[in-house]
Amino acid sequence: MSNRHTLCSETLCTAKRSLHGNAHCITSSGDASHCTPSSLQPSFLHEQAAHALLARLPRPRLGCFGVIDERLDMGLVAQLADSRPDWQIVMVGPVVKIDPASLPQRQNAHWLGMQPCARLPYLLAGWDACLMPFALNESTRFISPSKTLKYMAGEKPVVSTPVKDVIWLYGNVVEVAETRATSSYRRARSCSTSRPKRAADVPAKCWPPCRPYVEAAAPTACTS
């Protein structure tokens, strides 16, 4: 048994501390510069491809990227599309573990499939808000979605279902949809949290500041 447990979910770490006294949390991290607007290159190949994918879609556009699987609440996606047919719901990512036929098919719900990682910041730049429509089930009980930081780095409003780690880590900048996603989206668009505030919260949780903690934990873990 390891002398030290290093976990990437604060919720999971809290649950495990009762079983192991040396459990530590290093939250999901990432490269913020990948999604910041200042890093985007006009006329870049992926900028052109993203524009081609989004150009036909009127605004507002609400987007989500990542693996599309049993962790997402398809009923909520359908409800959102049905309740606001003037909003465009843009879902980007490979479909795994679920039947593609189960994806809600609506005129304003767009399933763009898997896209190159380098293209995601350009798609993000073309959205008006970002969605994290996670189902609340055993698959999401301990998740700590790293896409939160990517959305924030892109300086977009973020709306999420009440995932515990999202509330714990980002509750001051992410709009949590406890019930109706539509009303939460309205609040997200008009919320007092400014783009600089969202962007300012990103660096402290991204890779460079987290690296010393990972490197400090590694020797102990390797010698256990």
C-alpha positions as CSV (number, residue, x, y, z in Angstrom):
1,M,0.0,0.0,0.0
2,S,1.3,3.4,-0.9
3,N,2.5,5.8,1.8
4,R,1.0,8.8,0.0
5,H,-2.1,9.1,-2.1
6,T,-2.2,12.0,-4.6
7,L,-5.6,12.7,-6.1
8,C,-6.9,15.2,-8.6
9,S,-10.4,15.7,-7.1
10,E,-10.9,17.6,-3.8
11,T,-14.2,15.7,-3.3
12,L,-12.5,12.3,-3.8
13,C,-9.5,13.4,-1.6
14,T,-11.9,14.4,1.2
15,A,-13.6,11.0,1.0
16,K,-10.3,9.1,1.1
17,R,-8.7,11.0,4.0
18,S,-10.8,8.9,6.4
19,L,-9.2,5.8,4.9
20,H,-5.7,7.1,4.5
21,G,-4.1,9.8,6.6
22,N,-1.6,10.9,3.9
23,A,-4.0,11.8,1.0
24,H,-3.3,15.0,-0.9
25,C,-5.2,16.8,-3.6
26,I,-3.5,18.4,-6.6
27,T,-6.5,19.6,-8.7
28,S,-6.8,19.2,-12.4
29,S,-4.5,21.6,-14.2
30,G,-3.6,22.6,-17.7
31,D,-1.9,25.1,-20.0
32,A,-3.9,28.3,-19.8
33,S,-2.0,29.9,-22.7
34,H,-3.5,27.3,-25.0
35,C,-7.0,29.0,-24.8
36,T,-6.3,32.6,-24.0
37,P,-7.5,35.0,-26.7
38,S,-4.1,36.6,-27.1
39,S,-2.6,33.3,-28.2
40,L,-4.9,32.9,-31.2
41,Q,-3.4,33.4,-34.6
42,P,-5.7,35.1,-37.2
43,S,-5.8,33.2,-40.5
44,F,-4.3,30.1,-38.9
45,L,-5.5,26.8,-40.5
46,H,-7.5,25.9,-37.4
47,E,-9.0,29.4,-37.1
48,Q,-10.3,29.0,-40.7
49,A,-11.7,25.6,-39.9
50,A,-13.4,26.7,-36.8
51,H,-15.0,29.7,-38.6
52,A,-16.3,27.3,-41.3
53,L,-17.9,25.1,-38.6
54,L,-19.6,28.0,-36.8
55,A,-20.3,30.6,-39.5
56,R,-23.7,29.2,-40.3
57,L,-24.8,29.2,-36.7
58,P,-26.5,32.4,-35.4
59,R,-25.7,33.7,-32.0
60,P,-25.9,33.2,-29.1
61,R,-23.8,30.0,-29.2
62,L,-23.4,27.9,-26.1
63,G,-20.6,25.4,-26.4
64,C,-19.1,22.4,-24.7
65,F,-16.0,20.4,-25.7
66,G,-14.7,17.1,-24.3
67,V,-15.6,13.4,-24.4
68,I,-19.3,12.9,-24.9
69,D,-20.3,9.9,-22.7
70,E,-22.5,8.8,-19.8
71,R,-21.3,11.7,-17.7
72,L,-23.3,14.2,-19.7
73,D,-27.0,14.8,-19.0
74,M,-28.5,14.4,-22.5
75,G,-32.0,15.2,-21.1
76,L,-30.7,18.6,-19.9
77,V,-29.1,19.3,-23.3
78,A,-32.4,18.5,-25.0
79,Q,-34.3,20.6,-22.5
80,L,-32.1,23.6,-23.1
81,A,-32.4,23.3,-26.8
82,D,-36.1,22.9,-26.7
83,S,-36.7,25.8,-24.2
84,R,-34.6,28.3,-26.2
85,P,-34.7,27.4,-29.9
86,D,-33.0,30.7,-30.6
87,W,-29.8,29.5,-28.8
88,Q,-27.3,27.3,-30.7
89,I,-26.0,24.4,-28.6
90,V,-22.6,23.3,-29.9
91,M,-21.2,20.0,-28.7
92,V,-17.6,19.1,-29.6
93,G,-16.0,15.7,-28.9
94,P,-15.9,12.0,-29.6
95,V,-19.0,9.9,-28.6
96,V,-17.9,7.0,-26.4
97,K,-19.7,4.4,-24.1
98,I,-23.1,5.6,-25.3
99,D,-25.1,5.0,-28.5
100,P,-24.7,8.0,-30.9
101,A,-28.4,7.5,-31.7
102,S,-29.1,8.7,-28.1
103,L,-27.8,12.2,-28.8
104,P,-30.7,14.7,-28.8
105,Q,-31.3,15.8,-32.4
106,R,-32.6,19.3,-32.7
107,Q,-32.2,22.0,-35.3
108,N,-30.3,24.1,-32.7
109,A,-28.2,21.3,-31.3
110,H,-25.0,20.7,-33.3
111,W,-22.8,17.7,-32.7
112,L,-19.4,18.5,-34.4
113,G,-17.6,15.3,-33.4
114,M,-14.0,15.0,-32.5
115,Q,-11.8,18.0,-33.4
116,P,-8.1,18.5,-33.2
117,C,-6.9,19.9,-29.9
118,A,-5.3,22.9,-31.7
119,R,-8.7,23.8,-33.0
120,L,-10.6,23.9,-29.7
121,P,-9.4,27.5,-28.7
122,Y,-10.7,28.8,-32.0
123,L,-14.1,27.2,-31.5
124,L,-14.2,28.5,-27.9
125,A,-13.5,32.0,-29.2
126,G,-16.7,31.7,-31.3
127,W,-19.0,30.9,-28.4
128,D,-20.9,33.3,-26.2
129,A,-20.9,31.0,-23.1
130,C,-19.6,27.6,-22.2
131,L,-21.5,24.6,-20.8
132,M,-20.7,21.8,-18.5
133,P,-24.0,19.8,-18.5
134,F,-22.8,17.0,-16.4
135,A,-25.3,14.4,-15.1
136,L,-25.3,13.9,-11.3
137,N,-24.5,10.2,-11.0
138,E,-21.8,7.8,-9.8
139,S,-19.7,8.6,-12.9
140,T,-19.5,12.3,-11.9
141,R,-19.5,11.9,-8.2
142,F,-15.7,12.6,-7.9
143,I,-14.9,14.4,-11.2
144,S,-12.9,17.7,-11.3
145,P,-13.3,18.8,-14.9
146,S,-10.2,20.5,-16.3
147,K,-12.2,22.1,-19.0
148,T,-13.4,24.6,-16.4
149,L,-10.0,26.2,-16.5
150,K,-9.8,26.2,-20.3
151,Y,-13.2,27.9,-20.5
152,M,-12.1,30.5,-18.0
153,A,-8.8,31.0,-19.8
154,G,-10.8,31.7,-22.9
155,E,-12.6,34.5,-20.9
156,K,-16.1,33.1,-21.4
157,P,-19.0,32.8,-19.0
158,V,-19.3,29.2,-17.7
159,V,-22.5,27.4,-16.7
160,S,-22.3,24.1,-14.9
161,T,-24.6,21.6,-13.2
162,P,-23.8,21.4,-9.4
163,V,-20.7,19.2,-9.6
164,K,-19.1,19.4,-6.1
165,D,-15.5,20.2,-7.3
166,V,-16.7,22.9,-9.6
167,I,-18.6,24.6,-6.7
168,W,-15.7,24.0,-4.4
169,L,-12.9,25.4,-6.7
170,Y,-14.7,27.8,-9.0
171,G,-18.0,28.7,-7.3
172,N,-17.0,32.4,-7.3
173,V,-16.7,32.6,-11.1
174,V,-18.8,29.7,-12.5
175,E,-22.6,30.0,-12.7
176,V,-24.0,26.9,-11.1
177,A,-27.4,25.8,-12.5
178,E,-29.2,24.2,-9.6
179,T,-32.4,23.9,-11.5
180,R,-33.2,25.6,-14.8
181,A,-30.2,25.9,-17.1
182,T,-31.9,28.7,-19.1
183,S,-32.2,31.1,-16.2
184,S,-28.6,30.3,-15.1
185,Y,-27.4,31.1,-18.6
186,R,-29.1,34.5,-18.5
187,R,-27.4,35.2,-15.2
188,A,-24.1,34.1,-16.6
189,R,-24.3,36.5,-19.5
190,S,-25.1,39.4,-17.2
191,C,-23.2,38.4,-14.1
192,S,-20.9,40.8,-12.4
193,T,-17.9,38.6,-12.9
194,S,-15.8,40.3,-15.5
195,R,-13.6,38.7,-18.1
196,P,-10.4,39.9,-16.3
197,K,-11.7,38.2,-13.1
198,R,-12.2,34.9,-14.8
199,A,-8.8,35.1,-16.5
200,A,-7.1,36.2,-13.3
201,D,-8.3,33.0,-11.5
202,V,-6.7,30.7,-14.0
203,P,-2.9,31.0,-13.5
204,A,-2.9,29.9,-9.9
205,K,-4.6,26.6,-10.9
206,C,-2.7,25.9,-14.1
207,W,0.4,23.8,-14.6
208,P,3.4,26.0,-13.7
209,P,2.2,26.7,-10.1
210,C,1.1,23.1,-9.6
211,R,4.4,21.6,-10.8
212,P,6.3,22.0,-7.5
213,Y,3.6,20.1,-5.6
214,V,3.7,17.3,-8.2
215,E,7.4,17.0,-8.1
216,A,7.5,17.2,-4.3
217,A,5.0,14.3,-4.1
218,A,6.7,12.2,-6.7
219,P,9.8,11.1,-4.8
220,T,7.8,10.0,-1.8
221,A,5.4,8.1,-4.1
222,C,8.2,6.4,-6.0
223,T,10.0,5.2,-2.8
224,S,6.8,3.8,-1.2
